[in-house]
Amino acid sequence: MSKKVLFIVSSAAQIGPKNRKTGNYLPEVAHPYHEFEQKKYVIDFASVQGGEPPVDGMELTEDPINVSFINGKGLRDMKQSKKISETNVKAYDAIFVPGGLGPMVDMPNNQDIQKAIAETYDRGAIVGAVCHGPASLLNVKLKDGSSLIEGKTISAFTNAEEEGYAKDDVPFLLESAIKEKGAKFISVSPWQANSIADGRLVTGQNPASAKGVAEKMIALLN
């Protein structure tokens, strides 16, 4: 039977005091989707609000994997995302949270997101996130009351990367927040690929890391 992966995506289209346009960053959806699709996995989408989630980076059409996602089943399915609160996450072998600035808005304090991630991890399934996607992990508490990320080795979008990207727009610095939760934060030079698996938790630093996160999740799934 094919493995099943659930992409959990943001419903936030704006961020910050100047209402910067944002959403889910196309390459961080399209590239992992491509990796999972190559393995013939079943891929579904859920979002905070359900329906059509915003996508940032739709102009990045020099990348054939982005184009394939836009013109294929991927984007069509994403536009019809299920509401996470109404999704049976127990049906999936893994969940994956892509980045874009959207997750910084509607994921850190969303109880439905936290419940979905905690239930997935607690039953022995795989949790993956990349770039700003690990914002979804910050406040997840497992059934024993412990923090999901405390003591875990994690990567995510760094303070140095945010400095030149969206420091004035984000509500907090993700690297700092992860460290404050007691995680071991691992980073490389800005914008270079960096993905890490700590047991069944797989995270990546930035857009260049999205493929590596998917590859590490596939290694665990197989």
VOGU-3710 file (C-alpha; in Angstrom, 3 decimals, decimal comma):
1> mskkvlfivs> 0,000/0,000/0,000  1,256/3,490/-0,868  2,509/5,721/1,901  0,362/8,763/2,617  1,744/12,247/3,254  -0,281/15,230/4,392  0,960/18,716/3,543  -0,254/21,189/6,172  -0,168/24,695/4,724  -0,878/28,208/5,909
11> saaqigpknr> -4,017/30,191/5,150  -2,334/33,550/5,863  -1,990/35,861/2,864  -0,532/38,880/4,671  2,000/39,521/7,415  3,341/42,413/9,436  2,510/46,086/10,002  2,658/46,865/6,283  0,500/43,867/5,296  3,221/42,312/3,203
21> ktgnylpeva> 1,787/39,810/0,752  2,764/36,263/1,625  1,550/32,683/1,802  3,199/29,323/1,231  6,441/29,534/-0,745  6,010/27,669/-4,018  9,413/25,888/-4,210  9,025/24,601/-0,649  5,763/22,973/-1,667  6,618/21,933/-5,221
31> hpyhefeqkk> 10,017/20,326/-4,607  8,977/18,079/-1,691  5,768/17,268/-3,569  7,884/16,147/-6,533  10,043/13,906/-4,336  7,019/12,242/-2,723  5,239/11,941/-6,075  8,250/10,122/-7,540  7,760/7,503/-4,823  4,071/7,132/-5,781
41> yvidfasvqg> 2,962/8,342/-2,354  -0,588/9,556/-1,831  -0,361/13,312/-1,164  -3,146/15,416/0,336  -3,388/19,002/1,525  -4,866/20,525/4,651  -4,771/24,154/5,742  -5,754/26,233/8,731  -8,969/27,511/7,165  -9,499/24,990/4,365
51> geppvdgmel> -10,125/25,933/0,752  -7,569/27,708/-1,419  -4,415/28,704/0,469  -2,234/31,587/-0,751  0,908/30,731/-2,688  3,945/33,025/-2,812  6,518/32,723/-5,584  4,168/31,858/-8,447  6,453/33,857/-10,742  9,300/31,339/-10,282
61> tedpinvsfi> 8,594/29,565/-13,556  12,185/29,047/-14,687  12,207/26,017/-12,413  10,615/23,030/-14,212  9,566/21,390/-10,938  7,648/24,536/-9,975  6,018/24,598/-13,408  5,066/20,929/-13,174  3,414/21,566/-9,815  1,550/24,647/-11,060
71> ngkglrdmkq> 0,249/22,900/-14,181  -0,395/19,506/-12,634  -2,396/17,772/-9,955  -0,397/19,376/-7,139  -1,742/22,912/-7,328  -5,236/21,702/-8,198  -5,318/19,596/-5,052  -3,753/22,326/-2,930  -6,499/24,759/-3,975  -9,035/22,347/-2,485
81> skkisetnvk> -7,305/21,829/0,843  -9,227/20,327/3,719  -9,540/22,229/6,982  -6,974/20,790/9,395  -9,528/20,611/12,210  -11,653/18,347/10,000  -8,805/16,154/8,721  -8,131/12,654/10,024  -4,380/12,976/10,504  -4,227/9,374/11,722
91> aydaifvpgg> -4,642/8,298/8,105  -1,174/9,589/7,197  2,295/8,126/7,556  3,851/11,601/7,628  2,955/15,267/7,729  4,977/18,044/6,138  4,796/21,793/6,759  6,355/23,975/4,043  7,500/27,516/4,653  6,789/30,922/3,304
101> lgpmvdmpnn> 5,994/33,635/5,817  2,407/32,410/6,190  3,135/29,833/8,921  4,572/32,607/11,125  1,099/34,177/11,181  -1,383/31,360/11,689  0,497/28,328/13,007  2,471/28,950/16,247  -0,623/29,372/18,431  -3,159/27,337/16,455
111> qdiqkaiaet> -4,483/24,516/18,620  -5,690/22,444/15,659  -2,200/22,515/14,147  -0,623/21,625/17,478  -3,046/18,742/17,978  -2,409/17,355/14,485  1,378/17,467/14,911  1,328/16,035/18,441  -0,996/13,166/17,480  1,157/12,337/14,459
121> ydrgaivgav> 4,400/12,278/16,426  2,931/10,490/19,452  1,777/7,526/17,358  5,164/7,027/15,756  4,628/8,769/12,422  6,967/11,313/10,819  6,850/15,102/11,098  8,718/17,328/8,632  8,948/21,101/8,206  11,169/23,539/6,318
131> chgpasllnv> 12,207/27,205/6,478  9,433/29,068/8,361  7,384/25,848/8,565  8,994/24,875/11,904  7,033/27,779/13,429  4,263/25,174/13,593  6,358/23,101/16,027  7,090/25,800/18,598  4,234/25,184/21,026  3,474/21,516/20,362
141> klkdgsslie> 3,076/19,490/23,551  3,108/15,688/23,407  0,713/13,476/25,353  3,198/13,195/28,229  3,177/16,975/28,548  6,674/17,480/27,159  7,601/19,908/24,409  8,068/18,300/20,993  11,186/20,312/20,223  12,910/20,656/23,587
151> gktisaftna> 16,237/18,844/23,326  15,729/18,061/19,647  18,223/19,004/16,952  16,403/21,345/14,586  17,002/23,750/11,746  14,813/26,521/10,370  15,089/29,950/8,778  17,899/31,721/10,606  18,107/35,173/12,166  20,833/36,022/9,651
161> eeegyakddv> 18,591/35,060/6,747  15,648/36,983/8,211  17,824/40,089/8,556  17,818/40,622/4,819  14,408/39,178/4,084  11,516/39,968/6,411  12,814/41,097/9,799  10,444/44,082/9,857  7,457/41,901/8,939  7,716/38,817/11,141
171> pfllesaike> 6,205/38,806/14,660  9,332/37,112/16,071  12,636/35,618/14,956  12,155/31,904/14,416  15,715/30,827/15,268  15,560/32,709/18,562  12,144/31,272/19,421  13,307/27,709/18,728  16,373/28,164/20,925  14,203/29,605/23,712
181> kgakfisvsp> 12,203/26,363/23,658  15,359/24,400/24,429  16,052/22,924/21,004  19,546/22,476/19,594  19,549/24,794/16,587  21,864/23,862/13,709  22,515/26,222/10,801  24,862/26,712/7,882  25,700/29,813/5,820  22,610/31,772/4,701
191> wqansiadgr> 20,651/30,246/1,826  22,733/27,051/1,679  21,039/23,649/1,880  20,754/22,185/5,371  18,333/19,469/6,434  18,386/17,456/9,653  16,642/14,331/10,888  16,421/13,867/14,638  14,588/10,590/14,912  11,172/11,071/13,321
201> lvtgqnpasa> 11,436/14,876/13,260  12,916/16,284/10,049  13,585/19,993/9,544  15,337/22,221/7,041  16,786/25,721/7,070  15,552/27,462/3,923  14,169/26,967/0,393  17,353/25,180/-0,711  16,720/22,623/2,045  13,200/21,583/1,001
211> kgvaekmial> 14,323/18,728/-1,245  16,649/17,378/1,447  13,862/17,373/4,036  11,691/15,334/1,675  14,548/12,933/0,955  15,172/12,352/4,666  11,449/11,819/5,264  11,391/9,273/2,423  14,359/7,442/3,952  12,398/7,131/7,211
221> ln> 9,198/6,112/5,447  10,991/3,354/3,565
//
